[in-house]
């Protein structure tokens, strides 16, 4: 092997190492998707009486309809079956995730539901990014709209000065936004060091959505008290809130989100440069090999 080929091969190996390192860095900088993490499941105690092929087929068709519509919509509801057995079902994705993430999230729901709820006549499965529920037609009309379905309350590890006022201010801003400008029933905002979000079922009218969110806020105050974070899920809406800490216990500023964004931009630029350099060295290597063959 001549000196030109050796140099090109050496550059190629170094570039490969750099490319692998930058690729790993990009993976670390990329936000981790947790949209399919299970938050809770509610499975009815009643099961299909002597479930037969017809019942299972109706449920399978319902699941297929929900998944197929998740490719281009973040909310869909339908009824499948006949006079003997009709099943109502719907899905909804969080308003702040992409259509692709929505589709991926909903696509996992049928398997999760079948695994956890088996042959239940009604079920509700909530993942972080989406949820699905189904029940015999007509049952939804009997549900208590503002009934607490599930709660997740964080722990308050220390006394936070002015926390209650800050949380109440965040809730007030959230309620006002949902009632006046809640696009598709979803709203997310930051109030001082509190991050809050809320979402209603997409077919709820603005007033009904506002009432549901207000109920969730009242329940959060009672159920989670002084917890620094919480998630409250009602039948037709949910709210989440969290207080942001720095390692020293101080509240975060808006710079943390900006710094994360800058880190991702730097990682993308460096990764692009590494890929470009890798490509150029491959061309040099090929050119050296071709020159060597021509000399022979």
N, C-alpha and C positions, 0 to 999 in steps of 0.2 A: 504494500500500500504506500503510495507516494505521500509527500508532506502535505500537499493540498487536501487530499482526502482525509488525512489524519486530523488536520485542523478542522475541517468541516464536520467530521464525526464527533470531535470533542465539543464543538459548539452545539451540535445537535443534542448531545447528551445533557449538556448544561441547560439548554433551553427547555428540554423535556422536564428536568427537575423543577425549573422555575415555573413552568406552565402548571405542573401538578400542585405546586405550593399555592399559586394564585387561584387555582380552581378551588382548592380547599378553603382559601380565604373567602372566596365568593360564596361558597356554601354556608360559611359561618355568618356572613353578612346578610344572607337572605332570610327574611322573616319565616319562622316556622309556622306551618299551617296546622291549626288545631281545630279546624271546622268540624271534623268528624268525631271529636271527643264526646263521649256520652256524658250528659249532665244528669238526666233522670229518665225513668220510664214508669208509666202507670198502666198496669194491665188489669182489665176487668176480671173479677172472679168467675163471672159467668162464661162458659164456653159454648161453642156451637153444640147443640144437642145432637149426639151421634153425627159428628161432622162427616159429610160425604164429599164426593168429588165435586159436586155442584158448588158447595160453599167455598171449598178451597180454590176452585177455578175462578169464582167471582172475586175472591180476595186477590188472587194472582193478577187478574185483569185490572183491578183497581190499582195495584202497585205499579203495573206496567204503564198505566195512564199517567200516574203521578210522576214517575221517573221521566217519561217522554216529554212531558210539558216543562220539566225543570231545565231543559236545555235552552229555553228561550223565555222563561218567566220565573219570577221569584215567589209567585203565589198561584195556587190553582186548587179548585175544589170540584168534585164530581160525585155522581151516584152511579154505581154499577149493580147489575142484577136484574131480577124480575119481580113479579108480584109475590112470589114465594119467599124470596130473600133479596133485599136490596141493602147495599152497604154504602154509607156516605164516607167520604174521605177527603182530606186536604193536606197540603204541605205549604210551608212558608219558610223562606230563607231570611237571614238577617239582611237589612237594607244596606249594610256597609261592606258586603262581600261581592266579588265579581260573579258574573253569570256562570263562568266556568267552575268556580268554587261552589256555587250553588248546585250546579248539576252533579258535581262529584259528591257533594254532601248528601243530596237527596238519593242518589244512586245507592248509598250504603244503608239507607233507612229500612227497606224491605227485609234485608238479611238480618239486621239488628232486631227488628220487630219480631220476625219469625223465630229468632233464636231466644229472645227474652220473654216474649208473650205467648209463644206457641199457638194454641187454638182459641185464645180469648176472643170474645165477641166484640170487644172494644179495646183500643189501646192508644196510648199517646207516648211517643218517643221523642225526646228532645236532645239533639246534639248541639254543640256550641254554635254551629252555623245555620242550622235548620231544624225543623221539627215536622212530624207527621202525626195525624190522628185519624182514626177511623172508628165507626160505630154503626149499628143498624140504623137505617134511615128513620128520622124522627126523634132520635134520642138527643141530638144536639139542641133541639128546641127546649128540652127540659133542664139543660145545664144552667147552673148559676153562673152568670157571666163574669162576676167579679170574685168568684171563689178562688182561694189560694190553692194552687196545684202543687207547687214546690218552692222551697226557699233554700238559699245558700247564704249563710251569714259568716263573714270573716271574723277574725279576732282583733281586738284592740290591744296591741302590745304595750301601749303607753298612753298617757294622758295627752290629748291633742288640744292645745289652747284654741278656743273658739270653734271647735269642730262642729258642734250642734248648729251654730249659726251658719257656718259655711255649708254644711250639708243641706240645711233648710233652704238656703239661698240657691243652691244648685237644683234642688227639687222644684223650687218655684220657677226658675228659668226653664226647666224641662217641661213643666206643665204648660207654661205659657207658649212655648215653642210648638209643642204637640197640638195645641188647640188652634194656633194661628197659622202655622206654616209647616206642619208635619207632612213632608212629602212621602207618600206611600205609607203613612203611619209610622215612619221611623225618624228618630232624631237623636243626635249625639253631640254633646258639647262639653266644654270645660269651664268650671267656675272656680277661680282661684286654684286651689290644689285638688279640687274634686273633679273627677271625670264621671259623667252620667250619660246614660243612654236609655231609650225606651222604644218599644215597637208594639203596634197593634195589628190584629189581623187586617189584611189589606182591604177587606170589603166593609170594614166598620166606618161609619160616618164620623166626621171630625168631632162632633159633640160626644158621641158614644166612646170614641177613643180617649178623649180628654177625661171622661168620667172613669174609665178603666184605669188610666194612668194615675189619677188622683187616688183611687182606691189602693193601688199598688204602693203608692207613696205612704199612705196611712198605715198599711200593713207592715211596710219596711220599718217604720218608726217603732211599731209595737214589737214586731218579731225579732228585729236585729239590733234595736236599741243603739248603743254607742259603738257598734262594730265599724271598723274603718272601711269595710266593703260589704256589699250584699247583692244578691240576685233574687228578685221576687217574680215568680211566674204565676199569673192568673190564667183563667181559661181563654181569654181573648187578648191579653197583652202581657208584656213583661217590662221590668226596669232593672238596670244594673247601675251600680255606683262603686267608686273606689277612691280612696285618698292615697295620693302618691308620696312615698317616702324616699329620701336619699339615704345612703348607708349610715349617715350620722343622725338620722331621725328627723332632719329638716324636710320641709315640703319641697317638691320638685318645682322647677321653673319651666317656662316654655322652651328653654335651651336644650333640654334632654332629647326631645323629639327631633329638634333641628340637628343635634349632633349625630343622632342615629342616621338621619337622612344623608348628612355629609359623609359619614363612614361608608354608606352603601355606594354613594357616587364615586368616592375614591377607589373602592374595591372594583367597581365596574371599569373605571379608567385603567387601573393597573392590570386588570385581567385582560382588557382589550389590547394593551401594549404588549403583554406577554404573548398573547395569541399571535399578534402581528409579527413579533420577533421570531417566534417559533416557525411561522410560515416562511419567513425570509431565509432562515437557516436551512430549512428543508430544501428550498430552491437552490441555495448555494451548494448543498450536498449533491443534489441531482446534477447540477451543472458540472461539478468536479468529477462525478462518475462518468458523465457523458464525454468529458474531455479526455479522461483516461482511456475510454474505449476507442475514441478517435485516434489516440496516439498509437494504440495497438494496430 
